[in-house]
Amino acid sequence: MPQLFYLSFLLRNETTPLLTGFVPITITIKKTIAMEKKQTPLSRKERKKAMTPEERKKRKRKRRIIWGSIISVLIIFRLLLPYIVLKYVNGKLENLEEYYGHVNDIDIHLYRGAYEIKDIRILKRVEKKGQTGEKDTIPFFKSPSIDLSIEWSAIFKGSIVGEISVEEPVVNFVKDKHKGEDVKADTADFAQLIDDLMPVTINRFDIHNGEVHYRDLQAKPKLDLALKNINITATNLTNVTDSKELLPATLTASAEAYEGKFALDAKFDGLAKKPTFDMTTSLKGLNLVLVNDMLREYGNFDVKKGTFSMYGEFAAKEGKFGGYTKPFLKDLDVVQWNKEEGDFKQILWETVVASAAEILQNQKKEQLATKIQMNGTFDKVNLNTWRAISYVLRNAFLNALRPSVDNSININNLKEGGKKTFLEKVFGGNPEKKEARKEKREARKEKREQRKKKKGS
């Protein structure tokens, strides 16, 4: 640019001889200006206008190839995704220690952030009878469909959580094959399995039309006791509503048992480290005639008629719990004097059972009932046996117990009050003193064992 100013100065002063010498300089300046214009970035619209028809065609073709490749990759991934997830799920099921599981198919529902496990079966590995080290399998769990998805209603509350819906599950517990210590370990394994299968925290859980069976394969005939048409709904497990309530989560359950109706309602804190809940439960009108096989196997008697009902309340917090259960036998008629079904001992036993039931039932209500109170910690349960016997007598000869919950237990009141009954005063003693004496006996026993070890060494 300075060269242009100098050239114009020369023209104004009509210095023609010098003009000729500066012509090359003028050409150089024009080239420099053109290069500067060429280096200036053009806008998107300007570039489009500057493009030739052939360049535009190449650009469109390039875009089609890129978008086509992306869409093709996504389609292929979507087609392969069910097989990838199926392999992952079956891999997790195969790694269970005492179980073996398999899934037949997986459906992916991307539009709602879900996948569905189809036809899942889990078998429990058990040792073969009389063959140490060799394993056999028994059916433990099956379901035609388990749906795992994002809970969209929680997203509007600022939380990304999941929900599980299980359709028509069947669970089998076999006597002598499922021990108490095994159940605790199995529960931990299945909790870890659910965490592996569900990438987000579970906030809602549903079971539809499920069944739980208890089987005794050694009984004659073989026993299969079932709780059917089980429906369970648990909500707000992770407190996404940010409720300030002590028990923000809810659980409702219902089922059918031999013409009887089971119901459970509970409120609890799903995030608490120790069990914290308030629960009521009931079982109404179970037909005892339909479970005569069980009564013969475990009670050595059977009935002509009668129903069983039960009501209860339980609550827990800070590692302690309290509650009660009220069992009722109504219109009970025990079979007796049947020589074809047993020997003299069985006939005598059935006569004793029938006589006791007749004596201890409330004649007006025709019901045999009691109330069993319990409290303590989950490792140590205290049953008030003498009070339970007192309630049997009270129901029979004084006031009939009401077939309903008493609404006397809640999260703030884990133990019912009331004076000691006569039987408690005479035979019950002081529970604290009994516990102290028991601890002293255990301490003395340990000292004796230590002395024996020292003498032996």
MOMOHU-V599062 format. One record per pair of residues at least 6 apart in sequence whose C-alpha atoms are under 8 Angstrom apart, sorted by the first residue. I is the first residue (numbers start at 1). J is the second residue. If there is no record, write none. Layout:
i={I I}
j={J J}
//
This chain:
i={1 3 3 3 4 4 7 7 10 10 11 81 82 82 82 82 83 85 86 86 86 89 89 90 90 90 92 92 93 93 93 93 93 94 94 94 96 98 98 98 98 99 99 99 99 100 100 100 100 101 101 101 101 102 102 102 103 103 103 103 103 104 104 104 105 105 105 106 106 106 106 107 107 107 107 108 108 108 109 109 112 112 113 113 114 114 114 114 115 115 115 116 116 116 116 117 117 117 117 118 118 118 118 119 119 119 119 120 120 120 120 120 121 121 121 121 121 122 122 122 122 123 123 123 123 123 124 124 124 124 125 125 125 125 126 126 126 126 126 127 127 127 127 128 128 128 139 140 140 140 140 141 141 141 141 142 142 142 143 143 143 143 143 144 144 144 145 145 145 146 146 146 146 147 147 147 148 148 148 148 148 149 149 149 150 150 150 150 151 151 151 151 151 151 154 154 154 154 155 157 157 158 159 160 160 161 161 161 161 162 162 162 162 162 162 163 163 163 163 164 164 164 164 165 165 165 165 166 166 166 167 167 167 167 168 168 168 168 168 169 169 169 169 169 170 170 170 170 171 171 171 172 172 172 172 173 173 173 173 174 174 174 174 175 175 175 175 195 201 202 202 203 203 203 203 203 203 204 204 204 204 204 205 205 205 205 206 206 206 206 207 207 207 207 208 208 208 208 209 209 209 209 210 210 210 210 211 211 211 211 211 212 212 212 213 213 213 213 214 214 214 214 215 215 215 215 216 216 216 217 219 220 221 223 223 225 226 227 227 227 228 228 228 229 229 229 230 230 230 230 231 231 231 232 232 232 232 233 233 233 234 234 234 234 235 235 235 236 236 236 237 237 237 237 237 237 238 238 238 239 239 239 239 246 246 247 247 247 247 247 248 248 248 249 249 249 249 250 250 250 250 251 251 251 251 252 252 252 252 253 253 253 253 254 254 254 254 255 255 255 256 257 258 258 258 258 259 259 259 260 260 260 260 260 261 261 261 261 261 262 262 262 262 263 263 263 264 264 264 264 265 265 265 266 266 266 266 267 267 267 268 268 268 269 269 269 274 274 274 275 275 275 275 276 276 276 276 276 277 277 277 277 277 278 278 278 278 278 278 279 279 279 279 280 280 280 280 280 281 281 281 282 282 282 282 283 283 283 283 284 284 284 285 285 285 286 286 286 287 287 287 287 288 288 288 288 288 289 289 289 289 289 292 292 292 293 295 295 296 300 300 300 301 301 301 301 301 302 302 303 303 303 303 304 304 304 304 305 305 305 305 306 306 306 306 306 307 307 307 307 308 308 308 308 309 309 309 309 310 310 310 310 310 311 311 311 311 311 311 312 312 312 312 312 313 313 313 313 313 313 313 313 314 314 314 314 314 314 314 315 315 315 315 315 315 315 316 316 316 317 319 319 320 320 320 320 321 321 321 321 321 322 322 322 322 322 322 322 323 323 323 323 323 323 323 324 324 324 324 325 325 325 326 326 326 326 326 327 327 327 328 328 328 328 328 329 329 329 330 330 330 331 331 332 332 332 333 334 334 334 335 335 336 336 336 336 337 337 337 338 339 357 359 360 360 360 360 360 361 361 361 361 361 362 362 362 362 362 363 365 368 368 368 369 369 369 369 369 370 370 370 370 370 370 371 371 371 371 372 372 372 372 372 373 373 373 373 374 374 374 374 375 375 375 375 375 376 386 386 386 386 387 387 387 387 390 390 390 394 395 408 409 409}
j={29 25 26 29 26 29 19 22 18 19 19 108 105 106 107 108 106 106 103 105 106 103 197 101 102 103 193 196 99 100 101 102 193 100 101 102 189 124 125 126 186 122 123 124 125 122 123 124 125 120 121 122 123 120 121 122 117 118 119 120 121 118 119 120 117 118 119 115 116 117 118 115 116 117 118 114 115 116 115 116 149 150 149 150 147 148 149 150 147 148 149 145 146 147 148 144 145 146 147 143 144 145 146 142 143 144 145 141 142 143 144 145 139 140 141 142 143 139 140 141 142 137 138 139 140 141 137 138 139 140 135 136 137 138 135 136 137 138 177 133 134 135 136 134 135 136 172 170 171 172 173 169 170 171 172 169 170 171 166 167 168 169 170 167 168 169 166 167 168 164 165 166 167 164 165 166 162 163 164 165 198 162 163 164 160 161 162 163 160 161 162 163 203 204 160 161 240 241 161 240 241 240 240 200 201 200 201 202 203 198 200 201 202 203 204 202 203 204 205 202 204 205 206 205 206 207 208 206 207 208 207 208 209 210 207 208 209 210 211 207 208 209 210 211 210 211 212 213 211 212 213 212 213 214 215 212 213 214 215 214 215 216 217 214 215 216 217 201 238 237 238 235 236 237 238 239 240 233 234 235 236 237 232 233 234 235 231 232 233 234 230 231 232 233 229 230 231 232 228 229 230 231 228 229 230 231 226 227 228 229 230 226 227 228 224 225 226 227 223 224 225 226 222 223 224 225 222 223 224 223 297 297 293 293 294 291 257 255 256 257 255 256 257 254 255 256 253 254 255 256 253 254 255 251 252 253 254 251 252 253 249 250 251 252 249 250 251 248 249 250 248 249 250 269 270 271 249 270 271 248 249 270 271 268 269 267 268 269 276 277 267 268 269 267 268 269 270 265 266 267 268 264 265 266 267 263 264 265 266 262 263 264 265 261 262 263 264 261 262 263 262 286 286 287 290 291 285 286 287 283 284 285 286 287 282 283 284 285 286 281 282 283 284 281 282 283 279 280 281 282 279 280 281 277 278 279 280 277 278 279 276 277 278 275 276 277 317 318 319 316 317 318 319 315 316 317 318 319 314 315 316 317 411 313 314 315 316 410 411 313 314 315 410 311 312 313 314 405 311 312 313 309 310 311 312 308 309 310 311 308 309 310 307 308 309 307 308 309 305 306 307 308 303 305 306 307 308 302 303 304 305 306 301 302 303 302 301 302 302 346 349 350 334 335 346 349 350 334 335 332 333 334 335 332 333 334 335 331 332 333 334 329 330 331 332 333 329 330 331 332 327 328 329 330 327 328 329 403 325 326 327 328 403 325 326 327 403 404 405 323 324 325 326 405 323 324 325 405 407 408 409 410 321 322 323 324 409 410 414 321 322 323 409 410 411 414 322 411 414 411 377 378 375 376 377 378 375 376 377 378 414 373 374 375 376 409 414 415 373 374 375 409 414 415 416 371 372 373 374 371 372 373 369 370 371 372 403 369 370 371 367 368 369 370 403 367 368 369 366 367 368 366 367 357 366 367 354 350 353 354 350 354 347 350 351 354 347 350 351 347 347 368 396 368 392 393 396 397 367 368 369 395 396 368 395 396 397 400 396 400 392 395 396 391 392 395 396 401 388 389 391 392 395 401 387 388 391 392 383 384 385 387 388 383 384 387 388 381 382 383 384 381 382 383 414 415 382 423 424 427 428 420 421 423 424 421 422 423 400 401 416 415 416}
//
